[in-house]
Amino acid sequence: MNKTRKALIGIVVAAAALAATPANAENTRKPGPMARTYNQEVLFDEPVGFWTSNVDLSGHGRNGRFTARPTATVMPNGDRAPRYNGVGQYLTIPDGNDWSVSRTGALTVEAWLRPDVLQFRDDEGPRREYVHWLGKGTPGHQEYVARMYSLHNHAHRPNRISGYAFNLSGSEGAGSYFQDVVVVGEWIHYVLVINTNRRNETYPTGYVKVYKNGELRDQDALVGFNVTPGNGDAPFRVATRDLGSFFQGAIGKVAIYGKELSAERLRRHYQTMARPTIR
């Protein structure tokens, strides 16, 4: 066999070996997306605030303060979360421009909730129908809220879970919801999106939408109630909004993003936490 032929064979063998080796061999030794923890998945999406308790893990340093410190419970992935008694325990995070929709034109609010009761004892509404378990709003500074109805209520909305965007003056808001059978002790992944940037004929001034367990469940136009979100001075609170009602149960992994997260990313968050189980 001449030298030229040997050289050609050597080139072919080397090329075959190279083809058999992944082009990103170095990357394959690094943890892939599924290897990230839940907190890492959230931080990958660059939240402007992320609280597993009262400490902001986002790097922005906006820590909150507990009132009547709640106890702790365990989430599906083994992490701990605050458990509120439904009387007067809540978390307050001081007002910041990053918590307002008008800051970037879009906002995503994410949390895991686990109701300990289906009929709340300290609720509000026209006929004491629901609790506000998360939100930003005080009189004259209303922005948005997450709401859960009691099982039995005069509005005939058994355990409906919803999210609303308001004008600063308050009154009726533009909202989306899901209304499923709720089991005491079952964790629910909840996401509220308010977006005034993406507009079309159906949503001429933007929309509000809610996700449950990584799936989009409802989407509604802001124009339906002539809502133009503003930047108020109210703090952001968890387990209540403006002390008018209090949630009884656990609320963990609360995150705010100054953008709309994609359905794919929200699904990844849900999957990373693992299937909710009763604790």
SERO-4910 file (N, C-alpha, C, O; in steps of 0.05 Angstrom, whole numbers):
BEGIN
 pado doro    nc1    nc2    nc3   cac1   cac2   cac3    cc1    cc2    cc3    oc1    oc2    oc3
  Met    A     17    -24      0      0      0      0     18     25      0     35     27     17
  Asn    A     14     43    -19     31     66    -21     24     87      1      4     85     14
  Lys    A     43    106      4     39    126     25     14    143     21      1    150     40
  Thr    A      8    149     -4    -15    166    -10    -41    152     -1    -58    164     11
  Arg    A    -42    126     -7    -67    111      0    -69    109     31    -91    111     41
  Lys    A    -46    104     44    -47    103     74    -57    129     86    -72    130    105
  Ala    A    -47    151     74    -55    177     84    -85    182     81    -98    192     98
  Leu    A    -96    173     57   -124    176     53   -140    160     73   -161    169     83
  Ile    A   -131    135     78   -146    118     97   -145    131    125   -165    130    139
  Gly    A   -122    142    132   -120    155    158   -140    178    161   -151    182    182
  Ile    A   -143    194    139   -161    216    140   -190    207    143   -205    219    158
  Val    A   -197    185    129   -224    174    131   -230    164    159   -252    169    170
  Val    A   -211    150    171   -215    139    198   -218    162    218   -235    161    236
  Ala    A   -201    183    215   -203    206    233   -230    220    231   -242    228    251
  Ala    A   -240    223    205   -266    235    201   -288    219    213   -307    230    225
  Ala    A   -286    192    211   -307    175    222   -308    178    252   -329    178    264
  Ala    A   -284    179    264   -283    182    293   -294    208    303   -308    209    323
  Leu    A   -289    229    287   -300    255    294   -330    256    291   -343    268    308
  Ala    A   -340    242    271   -370    241    266   -383    226    289   -406    233    296
  Ala    A   -369    207    300   -381    190    322   -381    205    348   -395    197    367
  Thr    A   -366    227    350   -365    243    374   -384    267    372   -382    281    352
  Pro    A   -401    272    392   -420    294    390   -404    320    386   -383    325    399
  Ala    A   -415    337    368   -402    363    363   -399    379    388   -380    395    390
  Asn    A   -419    377    406   -418    392    431   -412    374    454   -425    374    475
  Ala    A   -391    358    451   -384    338    471   -380    351    498   -387    339    519
  Glu    A   -368    374    499   -363    388    524   -390    396    537   -393    393    561
  Asn    A   -409    405    521   -435    413    531   -451    389    542   -466    391    561
  Thr    A   -447    365    530   -462    342    538   -454    334    567   -469    319    580
  Arg    A   -431    343    576   -423    336    603   -433    356    623   -430    352    648
  Lys    A   -446    377    614   -458    397    632   -487    390    637   -500    378    620
  Pro    A   -498    399    660   -526    393    665   -544    406    644   -541    429    637
  Gly    A   -563    391    633   -582    401    614   -605    414    628   -605    416    653
  Pro    A   -625    425    613   -647    439    625   -662    422    646   -670    433    666
  Met    A   -665    396    641   -680    380    660   -665    376    686   -676    368    706
  Ala    A   -638    382    686   -622    378    710   -623    402    728   -614    400    751
  Arg    A   -635    424    719   -636    448    736   -657    444    758   -678    430    754
  Thr    A   -652    455    781   -672    455    803   -694    475    796   -692    490    777
  Tyr    A   -715    474    812   -737    493    807   -727    522    809   -733    539    792
  Asn    A   -712    528    830   -702    555    834   -685    564    810   -686    587    801
  Gln    A   -669    546    800   -652    552    777   -668    557    752   -661    575    736
  Glu    A   -690    543    749   -707    547    725   -719    575    727   -720    590    707
  Val    A   -728    583    750   -740    610    754   -718    631    749   -723    650    734
  Leu    A   -695    628    761   -674    648    757   -664    650    729   -655    671    720
  Phe    A   -666    628    714   -658    628    686   -675    648    670   -666    659    650
  Asp    A   -700    652    679   -719    670    665   -717    699    675   -734    715    668
  Glu    A   -698    704    692   -691    731    701   -715    746    713   -724    766    703
  Pro    A   -725    736    736   -747    750    750   -737    776    762   -713    779    768
  Val    A   -755    795    765   -748    820    778   -752    817    808   -744    835    824
  Gly    A   -764    795    817   -767    789    845   -774    759    847   -790    749    832
  Phe    A   -763    746    868   -767    717    871   -764    711    901   -742    713    912
  Trp    A   -787    703    914   -787    699    942   -796    670    949   -818    662    942
  Thr    A   -778    655    961   -787    629    971   -796    631   1000   -811    615   1010
  Ser    A   -787    652   1014   -798    660   1040   -801    691   1039   -817    701   1024
  Asn    A   -786    705   1055   -786    734   1054   -761    746   1041   -759    770   1038
  Val    A   -743    729   1033   -718    737   1021   -719    736    991   -728    716    979
  Asp    A   -711    758    978   -711    760    949   -687    746    938   -664    754    942
  Leu    A   -691    724    923   -670    709    911   -662    718    883   -643    707    871
  Ser    A   -676    738    873   -671    747    845   -645    762    842   -635    766    820
  Gly    A   -633    771    864   -609    787    863   -615    817    865   -596    833    865
  His    A   -640    825    865   -647    853    867   -649    863    896   -650    887    901
  Gly    A   -648    844    915   -647    852    943   -672    865    954   -670    880    973
  Arg    A   -695    858    943   -720    870    953   -734    850    972   -753    837    964
  Asn    A   -724    848    995   -735    829   1015   -762    839   1026   -767    863   1026
  Gly    A   -778    820   1034   -804    826   1046   -804    823   1076   -783    816   1088
  Arg    A   -826    829   1088   -829    827   1117   -855    812   1124   -876    818   1114
  Phe    A   -852    791   1141   -875    776   1150   -889    791   1172   -876    803   1189
  Thr    A   -916    790   1172   -932    799   1194   -944    774   1207   -956    758   1194
  Ala    A   -940    771   1234   -949    747   1248   -938    723   1233   -952    707   1221
  Arg    A   -912    719   1235   -897    700   1219   -911    673   1216   -920    661   1235
  Pro    A   -915    664   1191   -928    639   1185   -910    615   1193   -886    619   1197
  Thr    A   -922    592   1194   -906    567   1198   -895    559   1171   -898    573   1151
  Ala    A   -883    535   1169   -872    525   1144   -883    498   1137   -891    483   1155
  Thr    A   -884    492   1112   -892    466   1102   -874    458   1079   -856    473   1072
  Val    A   -879    435   1068   -861    424   1047   -875    423   1020   -899    416   1018
  Met    A   -861    432    999   -871    432    972   -866    405    959   -852    388    970
  Pro    A   -877    400    935   -874    375    922   -845    366    917   -839    342    917
  Asn    A   -827    386    913   -799    379    909   -782    378    934   -758    374    933
  Gly    A   -795    381    957   -781    379    982   -773    406    994   -765    407   1017
  Asp    A   -775    428    978   -769    454    988   -790    464   1008   -813    453   1008
  Arg    A   -783    483   1024   -802    493   1044   -817    518   1033   -807    532   1016
  Ala    A   -841    522   1044   -857    545   1036   -873    555   1060   -880    539   1078
  Pro    A   -879    581   1062   -895    591   1084   -924    580   1083   -936    577   1062
  Arg    A   -934    575   1107   -962    566   1110   -976    586   1127   -969    591   1151
  Tyr    A   -997    599   1116  -1011    621   1129  -1037    611   1143  -1050    593   1133
  Asn    A  -1043    623   1166  -1066    613   1182  -1093    625   1174  -1113    616   1185
  Gly    A  -1094    643   1155  -1120    654   1146  -1132    675   1164  -1155    682   1160
  Val    A  -1117    684   1184  -1127    704   1203  -1113    731   1199  -1126    751   1194
  Gly    A  -1087    731   1201  -1073    757   1199  -1044    753   1191  -1027    771   1196
  Gln    A  -1037    731   1180  -1009    726   1172  -1006    732   1142  -1023    724   1125
  Tyr    A   -985    747   1135   -981    754   1107   -952    764   1104   -938    770   1123
  Leu    A   -945    767   1079   -918    778   1071   -922    804   1056   -939    805   1038
  Thr    A   -907    824   1064   -908    850   1050   -881    856   1037   -860    854   1050
  Ile    A   -881    863   1012   -857    871    997   -862    900    988   -881    906    975
  Pro    A   -844    918    996   -848    946    990   -852    952    961   -842    937    943
  Asp    A   -867    973    955   -872    981    927   -846    984    911   -826    994    921
  Gly    A   -848    976    886   -826    980    868   -836    982    840   -856    970    833
  Asn    A   -823    998    823   -833   1001    795   -833    975    780   -850    971    762
  Asp    A   -816    956    787   -814    931    773   -839    913    778   -844    894    763
  Trp    A   -855    920    798   -879    904    804   -903    913    787   -924    901    788
  Ser    A   -900    935    772   -922    947    757   -921    940    727   -900    940    715
  Val    A   -944    936    716   -946    929    687   -936    951    670   -924    947    649
  Ser    A   -941    976    678   -933    999    662   -903   1002    659   -894   1018    643
  Arg    A   -888    988    676   -859    990    675   -848    980    648   -831    993    636
  Thr    A   -857    957    639   -848    946    614   -870    940    594   -865    932    571
  Gly    A   -895    943    603   -918    936    586   -927    908    588   -947    900    577
  Ala    A   -912    892    603   -920    864    607   -910    854    635   -889    863    644
  Leu    A   -925    837    647   -918    827    674   -928    798    677   -950    792    668
  Thr    A   -911    782    688   -919    754    695   -916    751    725   -894    756    736
  Val    A   -937    741    738   -936    736    767   -941    706    771   -961    695    761
  Glu    A   -922    693    784   -923    663    787   -922    655    816   -908    668    832
  Ala    A   -936    634    823   -936    624    851   -947    596    852   -961    587    834
  Trp    A   -940    582    873   -953    557    880   -970    561    904   -961    572    924
  Leu    A   -995    552    903  -1013    554    926  -1024    527    933  -1028    510    916
  Arg    A  -1030    524    959  -1041    499    969  -1062    507    991  -1054    512   1014
  Pro    A  -1087    507    983  -1108    515   1003  -1111    493   1024  -1110    469   1018
  Asp    A  -1113    502   1049  -1118    483   1071  -1147    480   1078  -1155    463   1093
  Val    A  -1164    498   1066  -1193    496   1070  -1206    503   1043  -1193    515   1026
  Leu    A  -1231    496   1040  -1245    504   1016  -1265    526   1021  -1275    540   1003
  Gln    A  -1272    530   1046  -1290    552   1055  -1274    571   1073  -1267    563   1096
  Phe    A  -1268    594   1063  -1251    612   1079  -1267    627   1100  -1290    634   1096
  Arg    A  -1254    631   1123  -1268    644   1145  -1265    674   1145  -1281    688   1158
  Asp    A  -1245    684   1132  -1240    713   1131  -1238    722   1102  -1217    726   1091
  Asp    A  -1262    726   1090  -1263    732   1062  -1275    760   1058  -1281    774   1077
  Glu    A  -1279    767   1032  -1289    793   1026  -1306    792   1000  -1312    770    991
  Gly    A  -1314    815    990  -1331    816    967  -1358    826    974  -1364    830    998
  Pro    A  -1376    831    955  -1402    841    960  -1418    826    981  -1433    837    997
  Arg    A  -1414    799    981  -1428    782   1000  -1409    762   1013  -1417    739   1018
  Arg    A  -1385    770   1018  -1365    754   1032  -1361    728   1016  -1368    706   1026
  Glu    A  -1349    730    993  -1348    707    974  -1320    696    969  -1318    672    962
  Tyr    A  -1299    712    972  -1273    704    964  -1251    716    981  -1256    734    997
  Val    A  -1227    706    977  -1203    718    989  -1184    727    967  -1183    714    946
  His    A  -1170    748    973  -1148    756    956  -1122    745    968  -1114    752    990
  Trp    A  -1109    727    953  -1087    713    965  -1060    723    955  -1038    713    963
  Leu    A  -1060    743    938  -1036    755    928  -1044    779    911  -1064    779    898
  Gly    A  -1028    801    912  -1035    823    895  -1021    849    903  -1006    851    923
  Lys    A  -1027    870    887  -1016    896    891  -1038    916    888  -1048    921    866
  Gly    A  -1047    928    910  -1069    947    908  -1079    957    935  -1082    942    954
  Thr    A  -1084    983    936  -1097    996    958  -1116   1017    946  -1113   1023    922
  Pro    A  -1134   1028    961  -1153   1048    949  -1138   1070    934  -1121   1083    945
  Gly    A  -1146   1073    908  -1133   1093    892  -1107   1084    879  -1096   1099    862
  His    A  -1098   1060    886  -1073   1049    875  -1076   1020    868  -1059   1004    872
  Gln    A  -1099   1013    856  -1105    985    849  -1089    978    823  -1088    993    804
  Glu    A  -1078    954    823  -1063    945    800  -1072    917    791  -1082    914    769
  Tyr    A  -1068    897    808  -1076    869    800  -1079    852    826  -1069    860    847
  Val    A  -1092    829    822  -1097    812    845  -1102    783    836  -1111    779    814
  Ala    A  -1095    764    853  -1102    736    850  -1123    730    871  -1121    737    894
  Arg    A  -1145    717    862  -1168    713    879  -1176    684    879  -1173    670    859
  Met    A  -1186    675    902  -1198    648    904  -1224    650    919  -1226    661    941
  Tyr    A  -1245    638    907  -1272    638    919  -1275    615    938  -1262    594    935
  Ser    A  -1291    619    958  -1299    597    976  -1316    576    960  -1327    582    939
  Leu    A  -1317    552    971  -1332    531    957  -1361    539    954  -1373    535    933
  His    A  -1373    550    975  -1401    559    974  -1402    589    975  -1392    601    995
  Asn    A  -1412    601    955  -1413    631    954  -1437    639    938  -1448    624    922
  His    A  -1446    664    942  -1470    674    929  -1467    679    899  -1486    682    885
  Ala    A  -1442    680    890  -1437    684    861  -1438    658    846  -1436    658    821
  His    A  -1441    635    860  -1442    609    847  -1416    604    831  -1417    595    808
  Arg    A  -1394    609    845  -1367    605    833  -1351    587    852  -1332    597    864
  Pro    A  -1358    562    855  -1345    545    875  -1315    542    870  -1306    530    850
  Asn    A  -1299    553    889  -1270    551    888  -1257    561    862  -1237    551    854
  Arg    A  -1270    581    850  -1258    593    826  -1232    607    833  -1231    620    854
  Ile    A  -1212    604    817  -1186    617    821  -1182    635    797  -1182    626    774
  Ser    A  -1177    661    802  -1177    680    781  -1155    701    785  -1141    701    805
  Gly    A  -1151    717    764  -1132    739    766  -1144    764    751  -1156    761    730
  Tyr    A  -1140    787    763  -1152    812    752  -1132    834    749  -1113    836    765
  Ala    A  -1135    850    728  -1120    875    725  -1140    898    728  -1163    896    719
  Phe    A  -1132    919    741  -1149    942    747  -1138    968    737  -1114    971    732
  Asn    A  -1156    987    734  -1147   1015    734  -1139   1023    762  -1148   1010    781
  Leu    A  -1123   1044    765  -1114   1052    791  -1138   1059    809  -1136   1056    834
  Ser    A  -1159   1069    797  -1183   1077    813  -1198   1053    823  -1216   1056    840
  Gly    A  -1193   1029    813  -1206   1005    823  -1232    999    808  -1233   1001    783
  Ser    A  -1253    992    822  -1278    983    811  -1274    956    797  -1258    940    806
  Glu    A  -1290    951    776  -1288    925    762  -1262    923    747  -1251    942    736
  Gly    A  -1251    898    746  -1226    893    731  -1230    873    709  -1250    859    708
  Ala    A  -1211    872    691  -1210    852    670  -1196    827    681  -1174    829    691
  Gly    A  -1210    805    679  -1200    781    692  -1203    756    677  -1219    754    658
  Ser    A  -1187    736    684  -1188    709    673  -1188    689    696  -1180    696    718
  Tyr    A  -1197    665    691  -1201    646    714  -1200    617    704  -1202    612    680
  Phe    A  -1198    599    723  -1205    571    719  -1221    562    743  -1218    572    766
  Gln    A  -1239    544    739  -1258    535    760  -1259    504    759  -1275    493    745
  Asp    A  -1242    492    775  -1240    463    776  -1246    453    804  -1247    470    823
  Val    A  -1250    428    807  -1252    417    834  -1225    420    848  -1204    412    837
  Val    A  -1226    432    872  -1201    436    888  -1201    417    911  -1221    412    924
  Val    A  -1178    405    916  -1174    386    938  -1157    399    959  -1136    409    953
  Val    A  -1166    397    984  -1150    408   1006  -1123    394   1006  -1121    369   1005
  Gly    A  -1101    410   1008  -1075    398   1009  -1062    394    982  -1039    384    981
  Glu    A  -1075    401    961  -1064    397    934  -1051    422    924  -1063    444    925
  Trp    A  -1026    420    915  -1011    443    905  -1020    450    877  -1025    433    860
  Ile    A  -1023    476    871  -1031    486    845  -1011    507    836  -1004    525    850
  His    A  -1002    503    811   -983    523    799  -1000    543    785  -1015    537    767
  Tyr    A   -997    568    793  -1014    590    783   -997    612    770   -975    619    781
  Val    A  -1006    622    748   -992    644    734  -1012    664    724  -1032    656    710
  Leu    A  -1007    689    730  -1023    711    719  -1006    728    701   -984    736    708
  Val    A  -1015    733    676  -1001    749    657  -1018    773    650  -1042    770    644
  Ile    A  -1006    797    650  -1019    821    640  -1001    833    619   -977    839    625
  Asn    A  -1011    837    595   -994    847    573  -1009    869    558  -1030    864    547
  Thr    A   -997    892    557  -1008    915    542   -992    920    516   -999    938    501
  Asn    A   -972    904    511   -955    907    487   -966    892    463   -966    903    441
  Arg    A   -975    868    467   -985    851    445  -1015    858    439  -1032    852    455
  Arg    A  -1019    870    417  -1046    879    410  -1055    870    383  -1038    867    364
  Asn    A  -1080    864    380  -1092    857    354  -1121    864    355  -1130    877    373
  Glu    A  -1136    854    335  -1165    861    334  -1180    851    358  -1199    863    368
  Thr    A  -1172    827    368  -1185    815    391  -1177    829    417  -1193    832    435
  Tyr    A  -1152    836    419  -1141    849    443  -1129    876    435  -1104    878    435
  Pro    A  -1146    896    430  -1136    921    420  -1118    937    439  -1102    954    431
  Thr    A  -1122    932    465  -1105    945    485  -1089    926    502  -1077    933    522
  Gly    A  -1090    900    494  -1075    880    510  -1094    861    523  -1118    860    518
  Tyr    A  -1084    844    541  -1100    823    552  -1089    814    580  -1068    822    589
  Val    A  -1106    799    593  -1098    785    618  -1104    755    614  -1123    748    600
  Lys    A  -1086    738    624  -1090    709    621  -1081    695    646  -1064    705    661
  Val    A  -1091    671    650  -1082    655    673  -1075    627    663  -1087    616    645
  Tyr    A  -1055    615    676  -1046    588    672  -1051    572    697  -1049    582    720
  Lys    A  -1057    546    694  -1058    528    716  -1040    504    709  -1044    491    688
  Asn    A  -1022    497    727  -1005    474    723   -992    473    695   -991    452    682
  Gly    A   -982    496    686   -968    497    661   -984    499    636   -973    500    614
  Glu    A  -1011    501    639  -1028    502    615  -1045    528    616  -1056    535    637
  Leu    A  -1047    541    593  -1063    565    591  -1093    557    594  -1102    540    580
  Arg    A  -1107    570    612  -1135    564    617  -1154    585    608  -1177    579    602
  Asp    A  -1146    610    608  -1165    631    600  -1149    656    592  -1127    662    602
  Gln    A  -1161    672    574  -1149    697    565  -1171    716    558  -1190    709    544
  Asp    A  -1169    741    568  -1190    761    564  -1178    788    558  -1155    795    565
  Ala    A  -1194    805    544  -1185    831    535  -1187    852    557  -1207    852    571
  Leu    A  -1167    868    559  -1167    890    578  -1189    910    571  -1201    923    588
  Val    A  -1194    913    545  -1214    933    536  -1242    926    545  -1259    944    545
  Gly    A  -1247    901    552  -1274    893    561  -1283    909    584  -1307    914    587
  Phe    A  -1265    918    602  -1272    935    625  -1256    961    624  -1253    974    644
  Asn    A  -1247    968    600  -1233    994    596  -1210    997    616  -1206   1018    628
  Val    A  -1195    976    620  -1173    976    639  -1147    985    625  -1139    974    605
  Thr    A  -1134   1005    637  -1108   1014    629  -1090   1013    654  -1091   1032    670
  Pro    A  -1074    992    657  -1059    989    682  -1040   1013    686  -1028   1024    668
  Gly    A  -1038   1021    712  -1020   1043    719  -1000   1034    740   -999   1011    747
  Asn    A   -984   1053    749   -963   1048    768   -971   1061    795   -968   1086    798
  Gly    A   -981   1045    813   -990   1055    839   -968   1053    860   -946   1044    855
  Asp    A   -975   1062    884   -956   1062    907   -960   1039    926   -947   1037    947
  Ala    A   -979   1021    920   -985    999    939   -963    979    940   -949    975    920
  Pro    A   -959    967    963   -939    945    965   -950    920    951   -973    918    945
  Phe    A   -932    901    946   -940    875    937   -943    857    961   -924    855    977
  Arg    A   -965    843    963   -970    826    986   -977    797    978   -987    793    957
  Val    A   -970    779    996   -976    750    993   -993    741   1016   -987    748   1039
  Ala    A  -1014    726   1011  -1034    716   1030  -1056    737   1036  -1074    731   1051
  Thr    A  -1053    760   1024  -1074    781   1025  -1067    801   1003  -1046    798    990
  Arg    A  -1084    821    999  -1076    843    981  -1075    869    997  -1054    881    999
  Asp    A  -1098    877   1008  -1099    902   1023  -1111    897   1051  -1124    915   1062
  Leu    A  -1107    873   1062  -1116    866   1089  -1146    863   1091  -1157    863   1113
  Gly    A  -1160    861   1068  -1189    857   1068  -1197    828   1071  -1220    823   1078
  Ser    A  -1179    810   1066  -1184    782   1069  -1157    768   1071  -1136    779   1064
  Phe    A  -1157    743   1081  -1132    728   1085  -1135    699   1077  -1155    686   1082
  Phe    A  -1115    690   1063  -1114    663   1053  -1105    643   1074  -1086    649   1089
  Gln    A  -1119    620   1075  -1111    599   1094  -1099    576   1078  -1113    561   1064
  Gly    A  -1073    573   1081  -1059    552   1066  -1031    561   1060  -1021    580   1071
  Ala    A  -1017    546   1042   -989    552   1036   -987    566   1009  -1002    561    990
  Ile    A   -968    584   1007   -961    598    982   -931    599    980   -918    610    998
  Gly    A   -920    588    959   -891    587    957   -881    594    929   -897    595    910
  Lys    A   -855    600    927   -842    605    902   -856    628    886   -862    625    863
  Val    A   -860    650    899   -872    673    886   -852    688    870   -831    696    880
  Ala    A   -858    692    844   -839    706    826   -854    726    809   -877    722    801
  Ile    A   -840    748    803   -851    768    785   -830    773    763   -806    775    768
  Tyr    A   -840    774    738   -823    779    715   -833    804    700   -857    807    697
  Gly    A   -815    820    691   -822    844    676   -826    838    647   -817    854    630
  Lys    A   -839    816    641   -844    808    613   -865    785    614   -872    776    636
  Glu    A   -874    776    591   -891    753    590   -874    728    585   -861    726    565
  Leu    A   -875    709    603   -861    684    599   -877    667    579   -901    667    579
  Ser    A   -863    652    563   -875    635    544   -889    611    557   -882    603    579
  Ala    A   -908    599    543   -922    576    553   -902    553    557   -904    537    576
  Glu    A   -882    551    540   -862    530    542   -846    533    568   -841    513    582
  Arg    A   -838    557    575   -822    561    599   -839    556    624   -830    544    643
  Leu    A   -864    564    623   -882    560    646   -887    530    650   -888    520    673
  Arg    A   -889    516    628   -893    487    630   -868    474    642   -870    455    658
  Arg    A   -844    484    635   -819    474    646   -818    478    676   -810    461    691
  His    A   -827    502    685   -827    507    714   -845    486    728   -837    475    748
  Tyr    A   -869    482    717   -887    463    730   -875    435    730   -877    422    751
  Gln    A   -864    426    708   -853    399    707   -829    396    726   -825    374    737
  Thr    A   -813    417    729   -790    415    746   -797    412    776   -784    398    791
  Met    A   -819    425    784   -828    422    811   -837    394    817   -835    384    840
  Ala    A   -846    379    797   -856    352    799   -886    353    804   -897    373    812
  Arg    A   -898    330    800   -927    329    803   -936    336    831   -925    324    850
  Pro    A   -955    355    835   -963    362    862   -975    338    877   -989    322    866
  Thr    A   -968    336    902   -978    315    919   -988    327    946   -981    349    953
  Ile    A  -1005    312    960  -1015    321    985   -993    318   1007   -981    297   1009
  Arg    A   -989    339   1022   -969    338   1044   -984    340   1070   -971    340   1091
***
